[in-house]
C-alpha cells in the first residue's frame, strides 16, 4: 500500500511540473523512510549518488551531448539539409524527403530529438514555405523527422536504457540502425501517400547541375566521416560506446573549428548546455535508483512479474498491451521519465516471457518517438510551432499520419524481432 501511495505521489509531482529527477528522489526518500526507517533512508541517500554515477559507461552521456552541441555550433545541419535538397529537391515533395533524410543524418550525429527538431525547423520550414509547400504538411514532416534522433545511434535514450537494464550498450546502439532506416522510409512513404491524395501540398523544386551536387557532397563530407567514425567504430568493435563518444565529441569540435564557427562565446555556450543537460540526466538516474529501492522493497516489481507471467494469454498479447501502455504514457509524460519509471519494472516481466531486452529497448524508444509528436505534451510539436508560427492544433493534425505509420513500424518490429537483433548478432 505504501509503495502504491508513493507512485501516486510521484505522478502528482510530475503533473504539477516538478523536475523528474527531484520528484523521483523526493518520493523515493519518503517511501524509504516509511518502509525501512529514517536512518536506513539517509544511508541510501548518502551512498546512491556516487554509486550510480561512477560507472565508465555513463561517460558516454555527456560526451554524446557535447558532440551534439559542437555539431549545432558548426552549422553542419544547414549544410546537410542544403546538400540533400540539391540531390533530391527536384522531385515532387523533394524538400520533404530531404527533411526526413536530414533528420536521420542529424540524429546520427546528435542523439537529441528536440535539438534535431529545432535545427530542421530553422532550415527546412522556411525553405518549404518559399517553395509553396502547405505549412501543415511541412510542419508535420519536420516534427516527425526530429524524432529520429531518439533511435538512430548515438541515441541518449538507448544509452540510458542500457545503463538502467545493464545490457550491452553497443548492441542497443547497433540494434537501432535498421529500425532507424525503416522509420525513415516510413516517413518518406507517408509523404508520398499524402501527396497522392493531394499533389498541391508539395510542389517540385528546380533541378541542380551536377557540379553543385558534387560540391554539396564535399560540404557534408566531414559529417559523413564523423558518422562513420562513431557508429563504425562501435559496430566493428574497435571502440566501446564511451570511447566512440569521446571520438565523436573531439571530431565535432574539429569540424566546428574547421568551419570557423568556434569562438569563446560559442564554445562556452556549448559546454554550458552540455553540462546542464548532463546534470539533468544524472539527477534523473540518481532519483530513479532511490525510487527503485521503493519498487523493490514494496514488492511492486516482483508482483508485476508474477502477474504478467500468470496471465493465460499469448506473450504477444501481453506485449501489445505494454506497447499501448507506452503510447498512452507518451501522451502525458516526458520520455526520459517514462524510461526511468517503467523499464525497471517492465524488463523483468518481458524477459520472463522470453523476449530479448535489447529488442524491447528499441521498441520502447520507437514508442517514445510517438510520444514526442502526440498531444498534449509532444515536445517536438512545441518546438516546430515556435519556428513555423502556426497553432499547435494545426501541427498536430499535420503529424497525425506519421503517428499511424510509426504504429505500423512498431507492429513490424514486434512481428519480426530480427529487424532489431540481426545486426547486433553480426558483431558478436
C-alpha positions as CSV (number, residue, x, y, z in Angstrom):
1,X,0.0,0.0,0.0
2,X,2.8,2.4,0.9
3,X,4.5,1.8,-2.5
4,X,1.3,2.5,-4.3
5,X,0.9,5.8,-2.5
6,X,4.4,6.7,-3.3
7,X,3.8,6.0,-7.0
8,X,0.7,8.1,-6.9
9,X,2.6,10.9,-5.2
10,X,5.3,10.8,-7.9
11,X,2.7,11.1,-10.6
12,X,1.2,14.1,-8.9
13,X,4.6,15.8,-8.6
14,X,5.3,15.2,-12.3
15,X,1.9,16.6,-13.3
16,X,2.4,19.8,-11.4
17,X,5.8,20.3,-13.1
18,X,8.4,19.2,-10.5
19,X,11.6,18.2,-12.4
20,X,11.7,14.5,-12.9
21,X,14.9,13.8,-11.0
22,X,13.8,15.7,-7.9
23,X,10.4,14.2,-8.0
24,X,11.9,10.7,-8.1
25,X,14.4,11.4,-5.3
26,X,11.8,13.0,-3.0
27,X,9.1,10.4,-3.3
28,X,11.7,7.6,-3.2
29,X,13.1,9.1,0.0
30,X,9.7,9.4,1.6
31,X,8.8,5.9,0.7
32,X,12.1,4.5,2.1
33,X,11.6,6.4,5.4
34,X,8.1,4.8,5.6
35,X,9.3,1.3,4.8
36,X,12.8,0.9,6.4
37,X,13.0,4.0,8.7
38,X,14.8,7.3,8.7
39,X,18.3,6.1,9.4
40,X,18.3,3.5,6.6
41,X,16.8,6.0,4.2
42,X,19.6,8.5,4.9
43,X,22.1,5.8,4.4
44,X,20.7,5.1,0.9
45,X,20.6,8.8,0.1
46,X,24.3,9.2,1.1
47,X,25.6,6.3,-1.0
48,X,23.4,6.3,-4.0
49,X,24.7,9.4,-5.9
50,X,28.2,8.2,-6.0
51,X,27.4,4.5,-6.6
52,X,25.1,5.3,-9.6
53,X,27.2,7.9,-11.4
54,X,30.8,6.5,-11.2
55,X,30.3,3.9,-14.0
56,X,32.6,4.1,-17.0
57,X,29.5,3.7,-19.4
58,X,28.0,6.9,-18.1
59,X,30.8,9.0,-19.5
60,X,29.2,8.4,-22.9
61,X,26.2,10.5,-22.0
62,X,28.0,13.9,-21.6
63,X,30.3,13.2,-24.5
64,X,27.4,12.4,-26.9
65,X,25.7,15.6,-25.7
66,X,28.8,17.6,-26.2
67,X,29.2,16.2,-29.7
68,X,25.7,17.3,-30.5
69,X,26.4,20.8,-29.2
70,X,29.5,21.2,-31.3
71,X,27.6,19.9,-34.3
72,X,25.0,22.5,-33.8
73,X,27.6,25.2,-33.4
74,X,29.3,24.1,-36.6
75,X,26.2,24.8,-38.6
76,X,26.5,21.5,-40.4
77,X,22.8,20.9,-40.1
78,X,22.2,23.7,-42.6
79,X,24.8,22.3,-44.9
80,X,23.4,18.8,-44.7
81,X,19.8,19.9,-45.5
82,X,21.0,22.0,-48.5
83,X,23.2,19.2,-49.8
84,X,20.4,16.7,-49.6
85,X,18.0,19.2,-51.2
86,X,20.3,19.6,-54.1
87,X,20.2,15.8,-54.7
88,X,16.5,15.1,-54.2
89,X,14.9,18.5,-54.2
90,X,13.8,18.5,-57.9
91,X,11.5,15.5,-57.2
92,X,7.8,16.2,-56.2
93,X,8.0,16.5,-52.5
94,X,11.7,16.6,-52.7
95,X,12.2,19.1,-49.9
96,X,10.0,17.0,-47.6
97,X,12.1,13.9,-48.4
98,X,15.2,15.9,-47.9
99,X,13.9,16.9,-44.4
100,X,13.4,13.3,-43.5
101,X,16.9,12.3,-44.7
102,X,18.4,15.3,-42.9
103,X,16.6,14.3,-39.7
104,X,18.2,10.9,-40.0
105,X,21.6,12.4,-40.7
106,X,21.3,14.9,-37.8
107,X,20.1,12.2,-35.5
108,X,23.1,10.1,-36.4
109,X,25.4,12.8,-35.0
110,X,23.4,14.3,-32.2
111,X,21.1,11.9,-30.3
112,X,18.9,14.8,-29.2
113,X,15.3,14.9,-30.6
114,X,14.5,18.4,-29.6
115,X,17.8,19.7,-31.0
116,X,17.1,18.0,-34.3
117,X,13.6,19.4,-34.4
118,X,14.9,22.9,-33.8
119,X,17.7,22.6,-36.4
120,X,15.4,21.2,-39.0
121,X,12.7,23.9,-38.2
122,X,15.1,26.7,-38.7
123,X,16.3,25.4,-42.1
124,X,13.6,23.3,-43.8
125,X,10.4,25.0,-42.8
126,X,11.5,28.4,-44.4
127,X,12.7,26.5,-47.5
128,X,9.5,24.6,-47.9
129,X,7.3,27.7,-47.3
130,X,9.2,29.6,-50.0
131,X,8.7,26.6,-52.4
132,X,5.0,26.7,-51.9
133,X,4.5,23.7,-49.5
134,X,1.4,23.5,-47.4
135,X,2.5,24.7,-43.9
136,X,0.6,21.9,-42.0
137,X,2.2,19.2,-44.2
138,X,5.7,20.8,-43.9
139,X,5.5,21.2,-40.1
140,X,4.4,17.6,-39.7
141,X,7.3,16.3,-41.7
142,X,9.8,18.4,-39.6
143,X,8.3,17.3,-36.3
144,X,8.4,13.6,-37.1
145,X,11.8,13.8,-38.7
146,X,13.3,15.2,-35.5
147,X,12.2,12.2,-33.5
148,X,14.7,10.0,-35.5
149,X,17.5,11.3,-33.2
150,X,16.0,9.2,-30.3
151,X,16.6,6.0,-32.2
152,X,19.5,6.3,-34.7
153,X,22.9,5.9,-33.0
154,X,24.2,7.7,-31.0
155,X,20.9,7.6,-29.0
156,X,21.0,9.1,-25.5
157,X,17.7,7.2,-24.8
158,X,19.3,3.9,-25.7
159,X,22.4,4.6,-23.7
160,X,20.2,5.3,-20.6
161,X,18.1,2.2,-21.2
162,X,21.3,0.1,-21.4
163,X,22.6,1.6,-18.1
164,X,19.3,1.0,-16.3
165,X,18.8,-2.5,-17.6
166,X,22.6,-3.4,-17.5
167,X,22.6,-4.7,-21.1
168,X,25.3,-4.2,-23.7
169,X,25.0,-0.6,-24.9
170,X,26.9,-1.3,-28.1
171,X,24.2,-3.9,-29.0
172,X,21.5,-1.4,-28.3
173,X,23.0,1.3,-30.4
174,X,23.7,-1.1,-33.3
175,X,20.2,-2.6,-32.9
176,X,18.7,0.8,-33.6
177,X,20.3,1.1,-37.0
178,X,17.9,-1.0,-39.1
179,X,14.7,0.3,-37.2
180,X,16.0,3.8,-37.8
181,X,16.3,3.2,-41.5
182,X,12.8,1.6,-41.5
183,X,11.3,4.6,-39.7
184,X,13.0,7.0,-42.1
185,X,11.5,5.0,-45.0
186,X,8.1,5.1,-43.3
187,X,8.2,8.9,-43.1
188,X,9.1,9.1,-46.8
189,X,6.3,6.6,-47.8
190,X,3.8,8.6,-45.7
191,X,4.9,11.8,-47.5
192,X,4.1,10.2,-50.9
193,X,0.9,8.8,-49.7
194,X,-0.2,12.2,-48.6
195,X,0.9,13.7,-51.9
196,X,-1.0,11.1,-53.9
197,X,-4.1,12.3,-52.2
198,X,-3.3,16.0,-52.8
199,X,-0.3,16.8,-55.1
200,X,-0.6,20.5,-54.4
201,X,0.7,20.2,-50.9
202,X,4.3,19.6,-52.1
203,X,5.4,21.0,-55.5
204,X,8.7,20.1,-57.2
205,X,11.7,22.3,-56.9
206,X,14.2,23.3,-59.6
207,X,16.8,20.9,-60.9
208,X,20.5,21.4,-59.9
209,X,23.6,20.8,-62.2
210,X,26.0,18.0,-61.4
211,X,28.8,20.4,-60.3
212,X,26.5,21.7,-57.5
213,X,25.8,18.1,-56.4
214,X,29.5,17.2,-56.2
215,X,30.1,20.4,-54.2
216,X,27.3,19.5,-51.9
217,X,28.8,16.1,-51.2
218,X,32.1,17.9,-50.3
219,X,30.2,20.1,-47.8
220,X,28.8,17.2,-45.9
221,X,31.9,15.1,-46.1
222,X,33.0,15.9,-42.6
223,X,29.6,14.9,-41.2
224,X,29.7,11.5,-43.0
225,X,33.3,10.9,-41.8
226,X,32.2,11.7,-38.2
227,X,29.2,9.3,-38.6
228,X,31.5,6.5,-39.8
229,X,34.0,7.1,-37.0
230,X,31.3,7.0,-34.3
231,X,28.9,4.2,-35.5
232,X,31.5,2.3,-37.5
233,X,34.0,2.0,-34.6
234,X,31.2,0.6,-32.3
235,X,30.0,-1.8,-35.0
236,X,33.4,-3.1,-35.8
237,X,34.3,-3.5,-32.2
238,X,37.2,-1.0,-32.5
239,X,35.8,1.2,-29.7
240,X,33.3,1.0,-26.9
241,X,30.4,3.4,-26.9
242,X,32.2,5.6,-24.4
243,X,35.4,5.7,-26.5
244,X,33.3,6.3,-29.6
245,X,31.5,9.2,-27.8
246,X,34.9,10.7,-26.9
247,X,36.0,10.4,-30.6
248,X,32.7,11.9,-31.7
249,X,33.0,14.9,-29.4
250,X,36.5,15.6,-30.5
251,X,35.6,15.2,-34.1
252,X,32.7,17.6,-33.8
253,X,35.0,20.1,-32.1
254,X,37.4,19.8,-35.0
255,X,34.7,20.3,-37.6
256,X,33.4,23.4,-35.8
257,X,36.9,24.8,-35.7
258,X,37.4,24.0,-39.4
259,X,34.2,25.8,-40.3
260,X,35.4,28.8,-38.2
261,X,32.3,28.9,-36.1
262,X,34.1,28.4,-32.8
263,X,34.5,31.5,-30.7
264,X,34.9,31.8,-26.9
265,X,31.2,32.6,-26.7
266,X,30.0,29.7,-28.8
267,X,32.5,27.2,-27.2
268,X,31.4,28.3,-23.7
269,X,27.8,28.1,-24.7
270,X,28.2,24.6,-26.0
271,X,30.0,23.5,-22.9
272,X,27.4,25.1,-20.6
273,X,24.5,23.5,-22.4
274,X,26.2,20.1,-22.3
275,X,26.8,20.5,-18.5
276,X,23.2,21.5,-17.8
277,X,21.8,18.6,-19.9
278,X,24.2,16.1,-18.2
279,X,23.3,17.3,-14.7
280,X,19.6,16.9,-15.5
281,X,20.1,13.3,-16.8
282,X,22.4,12.3,-13.9
283,X,19.8,13.7,-11.4
284,X,17.2,11.6,-13.1
285,X,19.4,8.5,-12.8
286,X,20.1,9.1,-9.1
287,X,16.4,9.8,-8.4
288,X,15.5,6.6,-10.3
289,X,17.8,4.5,-8.2
290,X,16.4,5.9,-5.0
291,X,12.9,5.3,-6.2
292,X,13.9,1.8,-7.4
293,X,14.5,0.7,-3.8
294,X,10.9,1.5,-3.1
295,X,9.7,-0.6,-6.0
296,X,11.9,-3.5,-4.8
297,X,11.2,-3.3,-1.1
298,X,7.5,-2.7,-1.8
299,X,7.3,-5.9,-3.9
300,X,6.0,-3.9,-6.9
301,X,8.4,-5.3,-9.4
302,X,8.2,-9.0,-8.3
303,X,4.4,-8.6,-8.0
304,X,4.1,-7.3,-11.5
305,X,6.3,-10.0,-12.9
306,X,4.2,-12.7,-11.2
307,X,1.0,-11.1,-12.5
308,X,2.3,-10.9,-16.1
309,X,3.6,-14.5,-16.2
310,X,0.3,-15.7,-14.6
311,X,-1.9,-14.3,-17.4
312,X,-3.4,-17.1,-19.5
313,X,-2.8,-15.3,-22.8
314,X,-0.2,-15.3,-25.6
315,X,3.1,-13.4,-24.7
316,X,2.4,-11.3,-27.8
317,X,-0.9,-10.2,-26.5
318,X,0.9,-9.0,-23.3
319,X,3.5,-7.2,-25.5
320,X,0.7,-5.5,-27.4
321,X,-0.8,-4.3,-24.2
322,X,2.6,-3.0,-23.0
323,X,3.2,-1.1,-26.2
324,X,-0.3,0.5,-26.0
325,X,0.6,1.5,-22.4
326,X,3.8,3.2,-23.6
327,X,1.9,5.0,-26.3
328,X,-0.6,6.3,-23.8
329,X,2.1,7.3,-21.3
330,X,3.9,9.1,-24.0
331,X,1.0,11.5,-24.5
332,X,1.2,12.7,-20.9
333,X,4.8,12.3,-19.6
334,X,8.3,13.1,-20.6
335,X,10.1,10.3,-22.5
336,X,13.0,10.2,-20.1
337,X,10.7,9.9,-17.1
338,X,8.8,7.1,-18.8
339,X,12.0,5.2,-19.4
340,X,13.3,5.6,-15.8
341,X,10.0,4.8,-14.2
342,X,8.8,1.8,-16.2
343,X,11.9,0.0,-17.5
344,X,13.0,-1.4,-14.1
345,X,9.5,-3.0,-13.8
346,X,8.8,-3.9,-17.4
347,X,12.1,-5.6,-18.4
348,X,12.0,-8.4,-15.7
349,X,8.4,-9.1,-16.9
350,X,9.2,-9.2,-20.6
351,X,12.3,-11.3,-20.1
352,X,10.3,-13.8,-18.0
353,X,8.1,-14.1,-21.1
354,X,11.1,-15.0,-23.3
355,X,11.6,-11.6,-25.0
356,X,15.0,-10.1,-25.6
357,X,15.8,-6.9,-23.6
358,X,17.8,-5.4,-26.5
359,X,14.8,-5.8,-28.8
360,X,12.5,-4.4,-26.1
361,X,14.7,-1.4,-25.6
362,X,14.4,-0.4,-29.3
363,X,10.7,-0.9,-29.2
364,X,10.4,1.3,-26.2
365,X,12.4,4.1,-27.9
366,X,10.2,3.9,-31.1
367,X,7.1,4.1,-28.9
368,X,8.8,7.1,-27.1
369,X,9.2,8.7,-30.6
370,X,5.5,8.7,-30.9
371,X,5.2,10.5,-27.6
372,X,7.3,13.3,-29.0
373,X,4.6,14.1,-31.5
374,X,1.3,13.4,-29.8
375,X,-0.8,15.7,-27.7
376,X,-0.8,17.2,-25.2
377,X,2.9,17.1,-24.4
378,X,4.6,16.4,-27.7
379,X,7.8,18.3,-27.2
380,X,8.7,18.4,-30.9
381,X,5.4,19.9,-31.8
382,X,6.1,22.9,-29.4
383,X,9.5,23.4,-31.0
384,X,8.1,23.3,-34.5
385,X,5.2,25.5,-33.6
386,X,7.6,28.3,-32.4
387,X,9.5,28.2,-35.7
388,X,6.6,27.8,-38.0
389,X,4.5,30.4,-36.2
390,X,1.4,28.2,-36.5
391,X,-1.1,26.9,-33.9
392,X,-0.3,23.7,-32.1
393,X,-3.5,22.1,-33.3
394,X,-2.6,22.5,-37.0
395,X,0.8,20.9,-36.5
396,X,-0.7,18.0,-34.5
397,X,-3.1,17.4,-37.5
398,X,-0.1,17.6,-39.9
399,X,1.8,14.9,-37.9
400,X,-1.1,12.6,-37.4
401,X,-0.5,10.4,-40.5
402,X,3.1,9.9,-39.3
403,X,1.8,8.7,-35.9
404,X,-0.1,6.0,-37.8
405,X,3.0,5.0,-39.8
406,X,5.0,4.7,-36.6
407,X,2.5,2.4,-35.1
408,X,2.7,0.2,-38.2
409,X,6.5,0.2,-37.8
410,X,6.1,-0.9,-34.2
411,X,3.9,-3.8,-35.4
412,X,6.6,-4.9,-37.9
413,X,9.3,-4.8,-35.2
414,X,7.1,-7.0,-32.9
415,X,6.3,-9.4,-35.7
416,X,9.9,-9.6,-36.9
417,X,12.3,-9.2,-34.0
418,X,15.3,-9.9,-36.2
419,X,14.9,-6.5,-37.7
420,X,16.4,-5.3,-34.4
421,X,18.5,-8.3,-33.4
422,X,20.2,-9.3,-36.6
423,X,22.8,-6.5,-36.8
424,X,23.9,-6.8,-33.2
425,X,24.2,-10.5,-33.7
426,X,26.7,-10.0,-36.5
427,X,29.1,-8.1,-34.2
428,X,29.4,-10.9,-31.7
